Every structure is written in C-alpha cells, then in structure tokens.
Amino acid sequence: MSGMPTGATILGATVIIPTFNERDNISALISRISDALGDREAEILFVDDSTDDTPAVIRSLAASAPLPVRLLHRDKPEGGLGGAVVEGIRAASHDICIVMDGDLQHPPELLPEMIERYEDGGADVVVASRYIGGGHNEGLAGAIRVAVSRSATTLTKAMFPIRLSGASDPMTGYFLVDRRKVDPAALRPNGFKILLEILVRSDVRVAEVPMEFGERLHGESKASFVQGMQFLKHLARLRFGKMSLFAIIGGLGALANLVIMWALTHFGMEYIWAAIIAAEVTIIGNFILQERYVFNDMRDDASTIGVRFAQSFTFNNVEAALRIPILALMVETWHISSILAAAISLFVAFFVRFLFHSLVVYAPRRSVRVARRAEQHQRGRLETESAGAE
C-alpha cells in the first residue's frame, strides 16, 4: 500500500484508550488530548472493560468534549488489554491509530510529535520510547518495577534481535500505528503487550520519539504477577523456537560434558583436568551447533566468525568460572542442597548465556544497522513518490 507523502498532513487520527476502572482519569484525559491535538481532525475511542461507572462518566463527558468521543464497552472482554486495542483498531474511524493507556502515565502532550514524525514519512509505527535520549521511566513505582521493566525489555529484544532491532522500547503501550500496514486478524493478543505482537507479526517500519513516563494520578496499576506470567507465556509462544533450540543444544552439551569427563577419569586422568577439558570441548561444540541451528539467520549481519567465537568462548569460560563460587555461596549462605543450588545456577546461567549470545555475539554490526535504516528511509521515499504519482 502507499505510504504517507513526506510533509503531508494526515486526514485524521483515532486515539484508542483501553480502560478498566479509570473513572477518575477520564476528564483529564479528554481535556489534555483535546488541547494537544488542537485543530487536527481526530477522535477519542474508549474501549472499556470496566466494572465500575467508568462508562457512565465517559458518556457524560462526551456530550461537551471538544473532540468526538466514542465508547466501545465490552461486556465479555477477550484478550485482555491487547484484545481491547485490536477491537479499537478495527472500530476506529481513521487509519492512523494512536494507542495510549488511560492512567495518564502516557503524556497526551506527546501526541502532536508522534503524528508529525509519522507525517515525515519512512515509518508505519511511531513508538513513544522511555529508553532513547530525552525519555525516562521515572513514573514506574519503585526500583523493583523499574528493574522488572528493563529486564523484560532486554529479554524481549534478545528473543527477536532482528525484528526489534529498531525498537528500544517494544514493551511500551504508547504508540502510533497505520492500521493499513497490519492485519488485525493475524494478531493474537494475550494480555497487555500488544505493540510487541504488532512488531513481531507485521512487516512494519519503526520510528521512535522520546517519552517521559509520568506518575499514576488515580487508580491502581494493572500490573501483577499474573500479568507477568501471561507476558512470559506470550513471549514464549511468539518466539519459542530459537530459545528452545538453544536449550536443547545446552542440554546436549551438558550430557556430552559428563560423558567426556567420565571417559577421561576412567582412563586415569585427575577429575579436575577432566572437568576442564570436558568444559572446553563442550563450549566449542555448543558454539558450532548454535552457529548452525540457532543463530544461522543472524550470522550474515553479525561480526566475523572469529570475533563471534572469541566472544562466545570467553563469555562461557568466565560464566563457568563465576558459577561455581556462586553455587558454593548459595549452599553455605542459604543452606540448600548442592543439587538444588546447581539447578538454580544452571537455570539462571541459561538465560544469561542466551541473552549474551543474542544481544552481543550475534548483534548486527553498526554498518548493517545504518544500512538497514537507510534502506527503510529509501523505501519510504519511493512509496511517497508512488503516492504522489497516483
């Protein structure tokens, strides 16, 4: 489909706000969105799953709102917040849809900048990012939530290093999307990370603007342990293949390690030397298998094989050298069995190794990233010229 002509003004935009018991925020939302969008053609669409009187508040305020306000109340919500967003995209009056939360942590004042970035061309999705220059996530309540947010983002980018190479904040709930570039029927929303679903399942060009994530003024956060488990399940469903292959190869390496160590000690070698040799052999074997079966689609864009091997070999040796003392510390400090401590350390080490290989060893070279951005810009320019010719 044709892209937006560079510098052109969009015909209109729909601001989609999924809500669940946000009655105290509705008035400020409508007022600040209306002020931000000024004379632009736009509408506000609330997709509501509330169990309180939020729908009544929306209907009451809609009558005198500066912008058209619509309400889509779902008596039987499906797919959580993500499902609400998909329904909002389908029901929107305009093709340009901007999704934001209803808790005022996403500043409505950023709406014009997101629209202007889209109008500049070269992007189908504009992400409001907390993690680029000028953005922050200080509105998250407490250091634990900040750490959880950062960790989830890092894990997600490791799962999809190619698809998400241009997105610093794929977990944000504040973004603009041209719905002509996505297929709502192909989306499988489960929980609240709908942007991740769009970026992974759609071939879209991504641009970002910095966002200062605000503090919640009213109501309670919807984040919970259950939501976290849903996110991990969703993430595994989206990208289970690469990580499972990594785990299988790691398991085969562990088995080979034991077999080699048994064979060497059986023929009279000291167990320490046998353990060292077994570890080095399996580290090299794991690298060869990972090159062939796990990260084969990322090798061409990454550093040379010599650099990749050096990074992988060094990291795995450092990780192995650190894991044993940590295991001993767990046994002595927590007074748990050595077997349980070993299992915990291996489980954590698996994720650390996967993150390192995905984000560092097989990360695209800088020249590749620059070329990819240039290609996206060129594609946007060609689409612009095509639209102008039509």
N, C-alpha and C positions, 0 to 999 in steps of 0.2 A: 504494500500500500504506500501511498505518497506520504512523505514527511511534511512537517511544517516548513513553509518558506522562511528563511532566515530574516529576522526582524519583523515578521508579520504578527498581527495581534490575533490571538485565538478568539473563536466565536463565542465561547463561554466555558465555564468550568463548574463542576459539581463538587462541593466539599462534602465528603462522606464521613459521618461521625458515628461509629458504633457505640451504643451506650448501654450501661447496665447500672441502674440506680444512681444516676448522676444529676438528680433534680436540682441540686444547689449550684451546679455549674452552668446550667443551660442559658440563663440570662446573660452572663458574662461572655459565654461562647458566641452567642448570636451577635451581641454588641461589638465584640472585638473583631470577629470575622467580617462583619459589615463595614466597620471602619477601615479595616485593612484592604478590602477589595474595592472600596470607593465606587467609582463609576463603571467598573467592569461588569459584564454580564455574568451572573453567577447565581447559584442556588445552594442552599444548605439542605442536605438529606440526612436525617437522623434514622439510623437502623437500630431499633430499640428492642432489647431483651429484658427490660426492667420488670421487677416485681413490686415496685413502689409506684408513686404517682408521677414519675418522670414523663410518661406520655401526655398526661393532662397538662403538665407545665409547658411542654413543647407546643401543644395545640393552642394554649392560651397566649403564649408569646409570639406565635407565628402570625397572629392576626395583625400585629402592629410592627412587625420586623421590617427593617429597611430592605432586606433581600427576601426572595421567595424561600420559604421554609417548608419542607415536606417531612412527613413522618411515615416510616415503614415499621410497624410494630409486629414482632414475630411471636405468636403465641406458642409455637413449638420450635425453639431455636435449634438449629443443626450446625455443627461445625464450629461452635463457639464464636469468638470474635472474628476469626478468619472467615467463617461462613457468613457472618453478617456483612463483612466487607465485600465478599463476592456477590451477595444479593444486592448490595448497594451499587456495585459497578454495573450490574445488569439493569437496575432500575433508574440509573442516572439519566438526566435529560441531556447531558453533554458528554462528548467523548473524552474530554480531559477531566479526569477524576483525581481529586486530592484527598487522601485518607489521613485522618488525624484522630487522636484519642479525645475523649470527652472530659478529661480531668484537668485541662488547662496546662498540663506539663509541656505540651507542644504549643509553642507560641504562635497564635494566629497572625501576628505581625510579620511572620516569615513568608506568608502566602504569596505576596507580590514578587518576592525574589525568586521563589520556586517557579512561578509562572513565567517570569522574564527569562529565567535560564532555559526553560523549555522553548520559549519563543526564539531564543538564539539559535536553535537547531542542533542537530547531532545527538539528541537524546530522546528516548522513548519513556524513560523513567528518571525522575529527579528525586534524589534521596536527601532528606534532611539529616545530616550526619553529626553525631556527637564527637566524632573522632578525627576530624580534619581541623586545620588551623581556624581558630575562631569559634569552634564548638566546644561544648563540655557537657558532662552528665552529672553536674553537682546536685540536680534535683532528686537523684536517687537517694532514698533514705538509708544512710549508714554505709559504712565501709564494706560490710558483707554483701549488700546488694550491688555495690559498685564492682566488687571482685567477681561476683557471680555473673554480672552482665558482661564484663570484659572476658571472662573465661568462656562463656557461651559464644561470644563473637569469635574468639580465637579458634574454638573447636569447629564452629560452622565454616569459617574460611578454610580451615585445614581439610574439611570434608569436600569442599568444592573450590579448590585453588584456582581453577581456570574460570569457571562461571562467575565467581565472586572477586576476580582479580581487580575489578574497577570499583568495588563497593567496600568502603571502610566500615560501614555500619549496616550490614544486611539484616540486623535484628530490630531496627527502628520501626515504629508504627506510623511514622510521618513521612509520606512520600506522594509524589505526583506520578500518575501513570496514564499513558494514552491507551485507552481500552481497545483501540483498533489493532494494537500490537500484541494483545494477549487473547487467549482463548479461555474464557471463564469455565467452559465445560471441562477443560483439561486440568483445572486446579483441583486439588484435594485438600481443602483447608481442614486443619485439625488443631484448634487452639488459637493462639494469638500472633503467630509469626507469619502472617500472610505475605509480606514482602519477600521473604525467603522463598516461599512457594512460587511466586511470580518470577523471581530472578532465575531460579533453577529450572523451571519448566518452560520458560519462554526465551526466545532469542531476541533480547532487547538490549539497547544501548543505554548505559547508565551515566548520569552526571550527578554531582553532589553539591550541596550548599551547606555551610556550617550552621549548626543549631545549638543554641544554649538551652539545654533541657531544664525546664523550670520545676518548681516545687508544687506538689499537690496542695490545692487550697481547701477542697472539701471532699468528703467521702473517703473510702478506703481503697488501697491498692488491690487490684485483682490478681496480682502475682501470688503464687502459693506453691507449696511442694507438689501438689497435684498437677498444676500448670507446668512446673518444671519437668515432671515425669512425662507429661504429654509432649513437651518440646523434644526431649531426648528420643522418645518413641518416633515422633515425626521425622526428626533428623535421621534416625536410623533407617526409616522407611524410604526417605529420599535418596540416601547415599550409603546403603548398607554394603553394597558390593565391594568397593575399594577397601573399606576398613575390615571387612570380613576376610578378604584375601590376605591382608596384612597380618591378621590374627592367625590365619591358617599357616602361613609361612613361619610366623613366630613360633607356633606350636610345633611344627616340624623341626625347626631349628633347636628347640629345647630338647626334643626327643633325640635328635642327632647328637646333641651335646652329651647327653647321658650315655649313649651307645659308644661314642668315641672315648669318653673318659673311662668307661668300664673296660674297653678293649686295651687301652694303654696301661691301666693299672693291672689288668690280668696278665700282661706280659712283663710286669715288674717295675713299671715307672712309678715314681712318687706321685701321690694323688694331687699335690699342689701343681706340679708341672703338667700333669694330665689334664687338670681343670683349665689351666691357662691355654694349652694347645687346643683343647676342645672348644673353648670360648672363641679363640681366634678363627678357627676353621668354620664354626657356625656363623660368626659375624660376616665372614666373606661369602659363605653360601647364601645367607639371607639376603645380602646385597644383590647377588646375581639374580636370585628369584624375584626380588622386588622390582629390579630393573625390567625383567621380562614380563611379569604378570600384574604388578600393582600399579606402577607409575609409568608404564610404557607409553601412555598417551601424553605424558608431560616431559619426556626426555628431550625432544627437539627444541623446546623453548628454554630449557634449563641450562645450567653450566655444562662444561665438558664432562665426560665420564670420569676423567682423572680427578677433577675437583669434587664431583659427586661422591666418588669412592672415598676420597680423603676426608670429606665432611662426615660421611656415614661411619667410616671406620673409627675416626677419632671420637665422635659422639658416643658410639656404642661402648667403646672402651672406657671412657670417662664415666658413663652411666653405670657400667658394671662395677667399676672401682668404687663408686659412691654408694651403690645399692647395698653392698654387704655391711658397711659400717652402720647405715641407716637401719638395716634389718636387726643388727645387734642392739642398737639403741632402743628399738621398739620392744625387743624381748626383755631387756634389762629395765626399761622405764615403765612400760605398760604391763609387764609380767604376763604376756600372752605367749602361746606356744610358738616355737620357731617355725613350724609348718604354716600356721596362720599368718605369722609375720611375713614369711616368704611369699605367701599367696597375695597379701596386700601389696607388698613391694613390687611384685611382678605385674599386678593389675595396673598400678599407677605407672610403672615403667612402660607398659604397653602404650598407654595414651601419650606419654611424653615422647616416646620414640616416633609414634605416628605423627604427632604434631610437628616435631622437628623435621622429619623427612618431607612432609607435605608442604610446610611453610618455608623451609630453608633449603634443604638439599635439592628439591625439585621446583623451587620457585622460579618463575620466568625471569630471565636476565633483564636488566634495565633497558637494554636496547630493544628487546622484544616488547616490553610494556609500552615504550614510546611509540614503536611502530604500530602496535595494536590500537593505541589511541588515535594515531594519525589516520589509520585505516577507517576507524569509526567516524572520524571527522569528515573524511573524504566521501564515505558512503552517505553521510547526512547531507553533504553539499550536492552530491549527484541527485539524491532524492528531491532536494529543494529545487534544483534546476528542472527536474522532471515535472514537479508540481507546477512550476511556473509555465512550462511549455504547454501543459494541459489547460 
